[in-house]
């Protein structure tokens, strides 16, 4: 059974725009190769960190929402830990209420873009 998850992560600010997109694509492809489905991808851009991490005060924020088998999450997080472009990440399992809220937020943002 697939569960709903979302991972928010911060990439190091020294990367160029194509390098950042390549890093996000890497994790999307990792999920797809292991039977996952990407529901949403949001790139929030360069933002100031609440506190310095590894001497950096800014980072490139991104959010992935996806469905995947629960057993794969440990491997996914291990890959994120190994990637030196990732400063911090947090993966959460969405319950039905959080998933409904995320779906409404996605639909609302699509209406604003149109």
C-alpha positions, 0 to 999 in steps of 0.5 A: 500500500502506498502512503502519502508523504512530503519532503521539504529540503534545503539545498546549498546556495552555492549551486547554479539554477541548473545544478539545483534543478538537477538535484531535485530531478535526481530525487524525483527520478529515485522515487519514480524508479522505486514505484513512487508517484510525484504528486507535486513539486514546489520550488520556493527559491532562495530564502534566508535560513532561520539560523546559519547551517554549515556557515551558510545563511541562505538556501534553496528551498524545495517541497516534494509531495509523493506516494510511495511504499513505506519501506522505501522512505529509509533508503530515500532519506539515506540518499538525501543524507549522502548528497552533499548538496542537501543542507537539511531535509524533513520527510513527513507522512501525510494523514488524510486531513493533511493530504486533503489540505495539500490537495486544496492548496495545490488546486488553489495555486493552479487556479491562481496561475491560470 
